[in-house]
Amino acid sequence: MDFNLTQEQVQIREEIRKVCREFPDSYWREVDRKKDYPDAFVRKLTELGWLAAPIPEEYGGSGLGITEASIILEEINRSGGSATACHAQMYTMGTLLRHGSADQKMRYLPKIARGELRLQAFAVTEPNAGSESTRIQTAAVRRGDKYVINGEKIFISRVLESDLMLLLARTTPYDQVEDKTRGLSVFIVDLREAREKIEVKPLEIMINHHTNSVFFDGLEVPAENLIGEEGMGFRYIIDGWNAERILVAAEAIGDGRWFIERAAKYASERVVFGRPIGANQGIQFPIAQAHARIEAADLVRFQAATKFDRKERCGAEANMAKFLASEASWEAANACLTTHGGYGFAAEYDVERKFRETRLLTVAPVSNNLVLAYLGQHVLGMPKSY
Ligand SMILES: Cc1cc2nc3c(=O)[nH]c(=O)nc-3n(C[C@H](O)[C@H](O)[C@H](O)COP(=O)(O)OP(=O)(O)OC[C@H]3O[C@@H](n4cnc5c(N)ncnc54)[C@H](O)[C@@H]3O)c2cc1C
Protein backbone atom coordinates (compact mmCIF):
# COMPACT_ATOMS: atom_id res chain seq x y z
CA MET A 1 0.00 0.00 0.00
CA ASP A 2 1.52 3.29 -1.06
CA PHE A 3 -0.34 6.51 -0.25
CA ASN A 4 2.14 8.79 -2.03
CA LEU A 5 1.61 10.48 -5.36
CA THR A 6 4.12 9.73 -8.10
CA GLN A 7 6.70 12.34 -8.98
CA GLU A 8 4.76 13.13 -12.16
CA GLN A 9 1.54 13.62 -10.20
CA VAL A 10 3.28 15.92 -7.71
CA GLN A 11 4.64 17.89 -10.65
CA ILE A 12 1.18 18.21 -12.22
CA ARG A 13 -0.12 19.59 -8.92
CA GLU A 14 2.71 22.14 -8.84
CA GLU A 15 2.17 23.18 -12.47
CA ILE A 16 -1.55 23.72 -11.96
CA ARG A 17 -0.87 25.73 -8.80
CA LYS A 18 1.49 27.90 -10.80
CA VAL A 19 -1.15 28.58 -13.50
CA CYS A 20 -3.81 29.26 -10.88
CA ARG A 21 -1.65 31.87 -9.17
CA GLU A 22 -2.10 33.98 -12.32
CA PHE A 23 -5.86 33.93 -11.63
CA PRO A 24 -6.26 35.16 -8.05
CA ASP A 25 -9.41 35.61 -5.96
CA SER A 26 -10.06 39.01 -7.53
CA TYR A 27 -10.29 37.38 -11.00
CA TRP A 28 -12.89 34.80 -9.90
CA ARG A 29 -14.81 37.39 -7.86
CA GLU A 30 -15.11 39.67 -10.87
CA VAL A 31 -16.12 36.82 -13.19
CA ASP A 32 -18.76 35.80 -10.64
CA ARG A 33 -20.03 39.36 -10.19
CA LYS A 34 -20.42 39.90 -13.93
CA LYS A 35 -21.63 36.31 -14.49
CA ASP A 36 -18.93 36.02 -17.16
CA TYR A 37 -17.43 32.82 -18.49
CA PRO A 38 -13.82 32.62 -17.20
CA ASP A 39 -12.57 32.66 -20.76
CA ALA A 40 -9.00 33.81 -20.07
CA PHE A 41 -8.54 31.01 -17.53
CA VAL A 42 -9.99 28.31 -19.80
CA ARG A 43 -7.87 29.56 -22.71
CA LYS A 44 -4.74 29.45 -20.61
CA LEU A 45 -5.39 25.89 -19.44
CA THR A 46 -6.17 24.84 -22.99
CA GLU A 47 -3.01 26.47 -24.39
CA LEU A 48 -0.94 24.61 -21.83
CA GLY A 49 -2.61 21.36 -22.85
CA TRP A 50 -4.17 20.60 -19.45
CA LEU A 51 -7.69 20.20 -20.78
CA ALA A 52 -6.41 17.59 -23.24
CA ALA A 53 -4.96 15.53 -20.39
CA PRO A 54 -7.23 12.49 -20.93
CA ILE A 55 -6.87 12.51 -24.75
CA PRO A 56 -4.48 9.76 -25.92
CA GLU A 57 -1.12 10.91 -27.26
CA GLU A 58 -1.89 9.60 -30.75
CA TYR A 59 -4.60 12.30 -30.98
CA GLY A 60 -2.41 15.05 -29.59
CA GLY A 61 -3.31 14.81 -25.89
CA SER A 62 -1.20 13.70 -22.94
CA GLY A 63 -2.85 10.31 -22.39
CA LEU A 64 -3.10 10.85 -18.64
CA GLY A 65 -5.48 8.96 -16.36
CA ILE A 66 -8.45 10.00 -14.30
CA THR A 67 -6.14 10.26 -11.27
CA GLU A 68 -4.16 13.04 -12.95
CA ALA A 69 -7.31 14.69 -14.35
CA SER A 70 -8.73 14.74 -10.84
CA ILE A 71 -5.59 16.40 -9.47
CA ILE A 72 -5.94 19.15 -12.11
CA LEU A 73 -9.56 19.90 -11.17
CA GLU A 74 -8.85 19.66 -7.44
CA GLU A 75 -6.10 22.25 -7.67
CA ILE A 76 -8.30 24.68 -9.61
CA ASN A 77 -10.92 24.60 -6.85
CA ARG A 78 -8.33 24.63 -4.12
CA SER A 79 -6.86 27.82 -5.55
CA GLY A 80 -10.21 29.59 -5.09
CA GLY A 81 -11.38 29.11 -8.67
CA SER A 82 -14.09 26.91 -10.12
CA ALA A 83 -13.30 23.97 -12.38
CA THR A 84 -16.93 23.68 -13.45
CA ALA A 85 -16.17 26.08 -16.30
CA CYS A 86 -14.09 23.44 -18.03
CA HIS A 87 -14.57 20.07 -16.32
CA ALA A 88 -17.14 18.72 -18.79
CA GLN A 89 -14.47 18.16 -21.41
CA MET A 90 -12.88 15.65 -19.04
CA TYR A 91 -16.19 13.94 -18.17
CA THR A 92 -17.52 13.65 -21.67
CA MET A 93 -14.29 12.65 -23.29
CA GLY A 94 -14.66 9.04 -22.10
CA THR A 95 -17.85 8.51 -24.12
CA LEU A 96 -16.10 9.60 -27.30
CA LEU A 97 -12.87 7.76 -26.47
CA ARG A 98 -14.47 4.46 -25.53
CA HIS A 99 -17.44 4.35 -27.87
CA GLY A 100 -16.69 6.76 -30.72
CA SER A 101 -15.68 5.42 -34.14
CA ALA A 102 -12.12 5.80 -35.44
CA ASP A 103 -13.44 8.43 -37.85
CA GLN A 104 -15.15 10.44 -35.07
CA LYS A 105 -12.02 10.36 -32.93
CA MET A 106 -9.85 11.51 -35.83
CA ARG A 107 -12.38 14.23 -36.70
CA TYR A 108 -12.64 15.74 -33.24
CA LEU A 109 -9.92 14.73 -30.79
CA PRO A 110 -6.88 16.41 -32.39
CA LYS A 111 -8.83 19.66 -32.74
CA ILE A 112 -10.01 19.45 -29.14
CA ALA A 113 -6.43 18.76 -28.04
CA ARG A 114 -5.18 21.80 -29.98
CA GLY A 115 -7.90 23.96 -28.45
CA GLU A 116 -9.60 24.59 -31.81
CA LEU A 117 -12.82 22.94 -30.64
CA ARG A 118 -14.48 22.96 -27.25
CA LEU A 119 -16.50 19.98 -26.05
CA GLN A 120 -17.91 21.44 -22.87
CA ALA A 121 -21.63 20.69 -23.13
CA PHE A 122 -23.41 17.51 -22.19
CA ALA A 123 -27.20 17.33 -22.53
CA VAL A 124 -29.09 14.73 -20.54
CA THR A 125 -31.47 16.38 -18.03
CA GLU A 126 -35.06 17.16 -19.00
CA PRO A 127 -37.83 18.91 -17.05
CA ASN A 128 -40.19 15.92 -17.18
CA ALA A 129 -37.58 13.27 -16.39
CA GLY A 130 -35.26 14.72 -13.73
CA SER A 131 -33.10 12.06 -12.11
CA GLU A 132 -35.03 9.34 -13.98
CA SER A 133 -32.94 9.75 -17.12
CA THR A 134 -34.58 6.86 -18.99
CA ARG A 135 -37.79 8.98 -19.07
CA ILE A 136 -36.32 11.63 -21.32
CA GLN A 137 -38.57 12.58 -24.21
CA THR A 138 -36.25 14.38 -26.61
CA ALA A 139 -36.64 12.30 -29.74
CA ALA A 140 -34.18 11.57 -32.54
CA VAL A 141 -35.88 10.12 -35.61
CA ARG A 142 -33.83 8.69 -38.46
CA ARG A 143 -34.56 10.21 -41.89
CA GLY A 144 -32.13 8.84 -44.50
CA ASP A 145 -28.61 9.81 -43.56
CA LYS A 146 -29.74 12.19 -40.80
CA TYR A 147 -31.48 12.15 -37.44
CA VAL A 148 -34.10 14.83 -36.80
CA ILE A 149 -34.19 15.99 -33.20
CA ASN A 150 -37.10 17.56 -31.33
CA GLY A 151 -37.48 18.16 -27.62
CA GLU A 152 -36.37 20.13 -24.63
CA LYS A 153 -33.51 19.93 -22.13
CA ILE A 154 -32.90 21.84 -18.94
CA PHE A 155 -29.80 22.84 -16.93
CA ILE A 156 -27.50 22.29 -19.90
CA SER A 157 -24.31 24.09 -19.04
CA ARG A 158 -21.88 25.91 -21.35
CA VAL A 159 -23.93 25.45 -24.56
CA LEU A 160 -23.03 28.99 -25.60
CA GLU A 161 -19.35 28.46 -24.76
CA SER A 162 -18.97 25.13 -26.62
CA ASP A 163 -18.53 24.07 -30.21
CA LEU A 164 -19.63 20.51 -29.60
CA MET A 165 -22.27 18.98 -27.34
CA LEU A 166 -22.98 15.37 -26.47
CA LEU A 167 -26.73 14.77 -26.55
CA LEU A 168 -28.75 11.88 -25.14
CA ALA A 169 -32.04 11.36 -27.01
CA ARG A 170 -34.66 8.64 -27.42
CA THR A 171 -34.46 6.80 -30.72
CA THR A 172 -37.19 4.32 -29.65
CA PRO A 173 -40.09 5.62 -27.51
CA TYR A 174 -40.17 4.59 -23.83
CA ASP A 175 -43.36 2.52 -24.19
CA GLN A 176 -41.91 0.52 -27.09
CA VAL A 177 -38.88 -0.92 -25.27
CA GLU A 178 -38.92 -3.76 -22.78
CA ASP A 179 -35.73 -2.66 -21.08
CA LYS A 180 -36.16 1.06 -20.33
CA THR A 181 -32.41 1.67 -20.58
CA ARG A 182 -32.56 0.67 -24.26
CA GLY A 183 -33.73 2.90 -27.10
CA LEU A 184 -31.56 5.84 -26.02
CA SER A 185 -28.73 7.10 -28.22
CA VAL A 186 -25.84 9.54 -27.93
CA PHE A 187 -25.01 12.09 -30.62
CA ILE A 188 -22.25 14.59 -31.17
CA VAL A 189 -24.00 17.85 -32.02
CA ASP A 190 -21.91 20.44 -33.80
CA LEU A 191 -23.35 23.56 -32.17
CA ARG A 192 -21.75 25.85 -34.75
CA GLU A 193 -24.07 24.37 -37.40
CA ALA A 194 -27.06 23.95 -35.13
CA ARG A 195 -27.69 27.46 -33.87
CA GLU A 196 -30.77 28.07 -36.07
CA LYS A 197 -32.55 24.91 -34.97
CA ILE A 198 -31.95 25.20 -31.31
CA GLU A 199 -33.09 27.88 -28.91
CA VAL A 200 -30.92 28.47 -25.86
CA LYS A 201 -32.41 30.30 -22.89
CA PRO A 202 -29.92 31.08 -20.10
CA LEU A 203 -31.21 30.29 -16.61
CA GLU A 204 -30.71 32.63 -13.72
CA ILE A 205 -29.34 30.54 -10.88
CA MET A 206 -27.50 30.86 -7.56
CA ILE A 207 -24.01 30.45 -9.04
CA ASN A 208 -22.10 31.56 -12.11
CA HIS A 209 -22.59 28.40 -14.15
CA HIS A 210 -23.78 29.31 -17.66
CA THR A 211 -26.58 26.80 -17.60
CA ASN A 212 -29.54 26.87 -19.96
CA SER A 213 -32.82 25.52 -21.18
CA VAL A 214 -32.33 24.19 -24.69
CA PHE A 215 -35.14 23.63 -27.20
CA PHE A 216 -34.64 21.51 -30.32
CA ASP A 217 -36.93 22.19 -33.24
CA GLY A 218 -36.19 19.88 -36.15
CA LEU A 219 -32.43 19.90 -35.62
CA GLU A 220 -30.77 17.67 -38.24
CA VAL A 221 -27.72 15.72 -37.10
CA PRO A 222 -25.78 13.61 -39.63
CA ALA A 223 -26.13 9.87 -38.91
CA GLU A 224 -22.32 9.69 -38.83
CA ASN A 225 -22.50 11.70 -35.57
CA LEU A 226 -24.26 8.86 -33.74
CA ILE A 227 -21.85 7.47 -31.16
CA GLY A 228 -21.65 3.68 -31.11
CA GLU A 229 -24.78 1.67 -31.72
CA GLU A 230 -28.28 3.15 -31.93
CA GLY A 231 -30.28 2.41 -28.77
CA MET A 232 -27.23 1.71 -26.58
CA GLY A 233 -26.55 5.31 -25.51
CA PHE A 234 -27.62 4.93 -21.90
CA ARG A 235 -24.98 2.25 -21.39
CA TYR A 236 -22.31 4.57 -22.83
CA ILE A 237 -23.39 7.40 -20.53
CA ILE A 238 -23.38 5.12 -17.48
CA ASP A 239 -19.84 4.06 -18.42
CA GLY A 240 -18.78 7.67 -17.97
CA TRP A 241 -20.51 8.14 -14.62
CA ASN A 242 -17.71 6.70 -12.51
CA ALA A 243 -15.22 9.12 -14.06
CA GLU A 244 -17.64 11.98 -13.47
CA ARG A 245 -18.14 11.07 -9.81
CA ILE A 246 -14.38 10.82 -9.20
CA LEU A 247 -13.76 14.20 -10.82
CA VAL A 248 -16.58 15.86 -8.87
CA ALA A 249 -15.18 14.35 -5.66
CA ALA A 250 -11.81 15.93 -6.48
CA GLU A 251 -13.41 19.34 -7.05
CA ALA A 252 -15.19 19.05 -3.69
CA ILE A 253 -11.91 18.12 -2.00
CA GLY A 254 -10.26 21.17 -3.57
CA ASP A 255 -13.10 23.35 -2.27
CA GLY A 256 -12.94 21.72 1.16
CA ARG A 257 -9.22 22.40 1.48
CA TRP A 258 -9.73 26.00 0.43
CA PHE A 259 -12.43 26.48 3.11
CA ILE A 260 -10.32 24.84 5.79
CA GLU A 261 -7.19 26.85 4.98
CA ARG A 262 -9.14 30.10 4.95
CA ALA A 263 -11.03 29.25 8.12
CA ALA A 264 -7.91 28.17 10.05
CA LYS A 265 -6.05 31.32 9.00
CA TYR A 266 -8.90 33.68 9.86
CA ALA A 267 -9.57 31.89 13.17
CA SER A 268 -5.93 32.36 14.15
CA GLU A 269 -5.87 36.07 13.26
CA ARG A 270 -9.27 37.45 14.28
CA VAL A 271 -9.18 38.64 17.89
CA VAL A 272 -12.43 39.02 19.85
CA PHE A 273 -12.75 39.07 23.66
CA GLY A 274 -8.99 39.52 23.79
CA ARG A 275 -7.93 36.30 22.04
CA PRO A 276 -8.02 34.70 18.59
CA ILE A 277 -11.45 33.20 17.92
CA GLY A 278 -9.70 29.93 16.95
CA ALA A 279 -8.76 29.45 20.61
CA ASN A 280 -12.45 28.67 21.23
CA GLN A 281 -13.46 25.05 20.71
CA GLY A 282 -16.76 26.19 19.17
CA ILE A 283 -14.74 27.63 16.27
CA GLN A 284 -11.73 25.30 16.22
CA PHE A 285 -13.42 21.90 16.40
CA PRO A 286 -15.80 22.25 13.42
CA ILE A 287 -12.80 23.23 11.27
CA ALA A 288 -10.73 20.29 12.54
CA GLN A 289 -13.66 17.91 12.04
CA ALA A 290 -14.21 19.10 8.46
CA HIS A 291 -10.49 18.64 7.82
CA ALA A 292 -10.63 15.04 9.04
CA ARG A 293 -13.63 14.34 6.80
CA ILE A 294 -11.98 15.89 3.73
CA GLU A 295 -8.84 13.81 4.26
CA ALA A 296 -10.93 10.62 4.62
CA ALA A 297 -12.87 11.43 1.45
CA ASP A 298 -9.58 12.03 -0.35
CA LEU A 299 -8.40 8.48 0.38
CA VAL A 300 -11.57 7.04 -1.13
CA ARG A 301 -11.20 9.38 -4.11
CA PHE A 302 -7.66 8.11 -4.82
CA GLN A 303 -8.77 4.52 -4.28
CA ALA A 304 -11.58 5.04 -6.81
CA ALA A 305 -9.29 6.82 -9.28
CA THR A 306 -6.60 4.14 -9.02
CA LYS A 307 -9.12 1.37 -9.65
CA PHE A 308 -10.60 3.32 -12.57
CA ASP A 309 -7.18 3.77 -14.17
CA ARG A 310 -6.45 0.06 -13.69
CA LYS A 311 -9.76 -0.66 -15.43
CA GLU A 312 -11.07 -2.40 -12.30
CA ARG A 313 -14.70 -2.14 -11.14
CA CYS A 314 -14.99 1.04 -9.11
CA GLY A 315 -18.71 1.92 -8.97
CA ALA A 316 -18.86 1.63 -5.17
CA GLU A 317 -15.69 3.67 -4.56
CA ALA A 318 -16.55 6.34 -7.17
CA ASN A 319 -20.02 6.84 -5.67
CA MET A 320 -18.71 6.88 -2.10
CA ALA A 321 -15.98 9.36 -3.03
CA LYS A 322 -18.53 11.72 -4.61
CA PHE A 323 -20.85 11.44 -1.61
CA LEU A 324 -18.17 11.79 1.09
CA ALA A 325 -16.28 14.61 -0.61
CA SER A 326 -19.32 16.75 -1.44
CA GLU A 327 -20.77 16.36 2.08
CA ALA A 328 -17.36 17.07 3.68
CA SER A 329 -16.87 20.15 1.55
CA TRP A 330 -20.32 21.42 2.50
CA GLU A 331 -19.42 20.88 6.14
CA ALA A 332 -16.15 22.78 5.61
CA ALA A 333 -18.07 25.56 3.87
CA ASN A 334 -20.36 25.97 6.87
CA ALA A 335 -17.45 25.94 9.32
CA CYS A 336 -15.66 28.56 7.22
CA LEU A 337 -18.73 30.78 7.00
CA THR A 338 -19.36 30.54 10.75
CA THR A 339 -15.70 31.36 11.44
CA HIS A 340 -15.91 34.51 9.33
CA GLY A 341 -19.02 35.77 11.12
CA GLY A 342 -20.58 38.63 9.17
CA TYR A 343 -17.55 38.88 6.89
CA GLY A 344 -18.44 35.45 5.50
CA PHE A 345 -21.28 37.19 3.68
CA ALA A 346 -19.07 39.91 2.19
CA ALA A 347 -18.11 39.21 -1.43
CA GLU A 348 -14.56 40.49 -0.92
CA TYR A 349 -13.75 37.50 1.34
CA ASP A 350 -14.83 35.00 -1.37
CA VAL A 351 -16.33 32.67 1.22
CA GLU A 352 -19.92 33.32 0.15
CA ARG A 353 -19.03 32.64 -3.50
CA LYS A 354 -17.30 29.35 -2.76
CA PHE A 355 -20.13 28.48 -0.32
CA ARG A 356 -22.69 28.81 -3.11
CA GLU A 357 -20.49 26.97 -5.59
CA THR A 358 -19.69 23.93 -3.46
CA ARG A 359 -23.33 23.34 -2.52
CA LEU A 360 -23.99 22.38 -6.13
CA LEU A 361 -21.76 19.34 -5.81
CA THR A 362 -24.21 17.60 -3.47
CA VAL A 363 -26.94 17.97 -6.13
CA ALA A 364 -25.33 17.88 -9.58
CA PRO A 365 -24.28 16.15 -11.74
CA VAL A 366 -26.09 13.57 -9.61
CA SER A 367 -27.85 14.17 -6.33
CA ASN A 368 -26.48 12.45 -3.24
CA ASN A 369 -29.81 10.66 -2.67
CA LEU A 370 -29.31 8.86 -5.94
CA VAL A 371 -25.74 8.02 -4.92
CA LEU A 372 -27.08 6.48 -1.69
CA ALA A 373 -29.70 4.59 -3.69
CA TYR A 374 -26.88 3.11 -5.78
CA LEU A 375 -24.95 2.05 -2.68
CA GLY A 376 -28.06 0.64 -1.00
CA GLN A 377 -29.07 -1.42 -3.98
CA HIS A 378 -25.90 -2.35 -5.84
CA VAL A 379 -23.38 -2.55 -3.00
CA LEU A 380 -25.53 -3.61 -0.05
CA GLY A 381 -28.08 -5.69 -1.96
CA MET A 382 -31.17 -3.96 -0.58
CA PRO A 383 -34.36 -3.62 -2.65
CA LYS A 384 -34.48 -0.98 -5.36
CA SER A 385 -35.80 2.21 -3.76
CA TYR A 386 -36.77 4.10 -6.91
C1 LIG B 1 -25.99 24.38 -12.01
C2 LIG B 1 -26.44 23.10 -12.65
C3 LIG B 1 -25.79 22.65 -13.78
C4 LIG B 1 -26.20 21.47 -14.40
N1 LIG B 1 -25.59 21.09 -15.58
C5 LIG B 1 -26.10 20.04 -16.26
C6 LIG B 1 -25.59 19.72 -17.56
O1 LIG B 1 -24.66 20.35 -18.07
N2 LIG B 1 -26.16 18.69 -18.24
C7 LIG B 1 -27.19 17.96 -17.72
O2 LIG B 1 -27.66 17.04 -18.40
N3 LIG B 1 -27.72 18.25 -16.50
C8 LIG B 1 -27.19 19.27 -15.76
N4 LIG B 1 -27.72 19.59 -14.53
C9 LIG B 1 -28.86 18.83 -14.02
C10 LIG B 1 -28.55 17.95 -12.82
O3 LIG B 1 -27.83 16.82 -13.23
C11 LIG B 1 -29.90 17.62 -12.14
O4 LIG B 1 -30.40 18.82 -11.58
C12 LIG B 1 -29.77 16.56 -11.12
O5 LIG B 1 -29.40 15.34 -11.70
C13 LIG B 1 -31.08 16.36 -10.34
O6 LIG B 1 -32.18 16.29 -11.21
P1 LIG B 1 -33.46 17.24 -10.97
O7 LIG B 1 -32.96 18.61 -10.77
O8 LIG B 1 -34.45 17.03 -12.05
O9 LIG B 1 -34.05 16.73 -9.58
P2 LIG B 1 -35.18 15.65 -9.35
O10 LIG B 1 -34.88 14.40 -10.08
O11 LIG B 1 -36.50 16.31 -9.58
O12 LIG B 1 -35.00 15.37 -7.80
C14 LIG B 1 -35.32 16.34 -6.81
C15 LIG B 1 -34.90 15.81 -5.45
O13 LIG B 1 -35.58 14.57 -5.20
C16 LIG B 1 -34.66 13.56 -4.91
N5 LIG B 1 -35.15 12.27 -5.43
C17 LIG B 1 -35.71 12.02 -6.64
N6 LIG B 1 -36.02 10.71 -6.72
C18 LIG B 1 -35.62 10.14 -5.56
C19 LIG B 1 -35.65 8.81 -5.03
N7 LIG B 1 -36.17 7.79 -5.73
N8 LIG B 1 -35.15 8.59 -3.80
C20 LIG B 1 -34.66 9.60 -3.05
N9 LIG B 1 -34.59 10.87 -3.49
C21 LIG B 1 -35.08 11.14 -4.73
C22 LIG B 1 -33.37 13.97 -5.62
O14 LIG B 1 -32.26 13.35 -5.01
C23 LIG B 1 -33.40 15.48 -5.40
O15 LIG B 1 -32.88 15.78 -4.14
C24 LIG B 1 -27.28 20.73 -13.85
C25 LIG B 1 -27.92 21.18 -12.69
C26 LIG B 1 -27.53 22.35 -12.10
C27 LIG B 1 -28.26 22.84 -10.88
The ligand as a Gaussian input file, in Angstrom:
#p B3LYP/6-31G(d) Opt

LIG

0 1
 C      -25.989000      24.384000     -12.008000
 C      -26.441000      23.105000     -12.653000
 C      -25.787000      22.646000     -13.775000
 C      -26.205000      21.474000     -14.401000
 N      -25.589000      21.093000     -15.575000
 C      -26.098000      20.040000     -16.261000
 C      -25.593000      19.721000     -17.563000
 O      -24.661000      20.347000     -18.073000
 N      -26.163000      18.688000     -18.235000
 C      -27.195000      17.963000     -17.722000
 O      -27.661000      17.041000     -18.398000
 N      -27.716000      18.250000     -16.505000
 C      -27.189000      19.268000     -15.763000
 N      -27.719000      19.587000     -14.525000
 C      -28.864000      18.831000     -14.016000
 C      -28.547000      17.954000     -12.817000
 O      -27.832000      16.818000     -13.234000
 C      -29.897000      17.615000     -12.142000
 O      -30.397000      18.818000     -11.579000
 C      -29.771000      16.565000     -11.116000
 O      -29.402000      15.342000     -11.703000
 C      -31.081000      16.360000     -10.338000
 O      -32.181000      16.289000     -11.213000
 P      -33.464000      17.244000     -10.971000
 O      -32.961000      18.610000     -10.767000
 O      -34.453000      17.029000     -12.048000
 O      -34.045000      16.732000      -9.584000
 P      -35.180000      15.649000      -9.348000
 O      -34.884000      14.401000     -10.084000
 O      -36.498000      16.309000      -9.575000
 O      -34.996000      15.369000      -7.803000
 C      -35.322000      16.343000      -6.807000
 C      -34.899000      15.811000      -5.450000
 O      -35.585000      14.574000      -5.198000
 C      -34.657000      13.556000      -4.914000
 N      -35.150000      12.274000      -5.426000
 C      -35.709000      12.019000      -6.638000
 N      -36.020000      10.712000      -6.722000
 C      -35.623000      10.139000      -5.558000
 C      -35.649000       8.807000      -5.029000
 N      -36.168000       7.790000      -5.731000
 N      -35.146000       8.585000      -3.800000
 C      -34.660000       9.601000      -3.050000
 N      -34.592000      10.874000      -3.491000
 C      -35.077000      11.137000      -4.731000
 C      -33.367000      13.968000      -5.621000
 O      -32.260000      13.353000      -5.013000
 C      -33.396000      15.484000      -5.402000
 O      -32.882000      15.776000      -4.138000
 C      -27.276000      20.733000     -13.854000
 C      -27.921000      21.183000     -12.691000
 C      -27.528000      22.353000     -12.103000
 C      -28.264000      22.836000     -10.881000

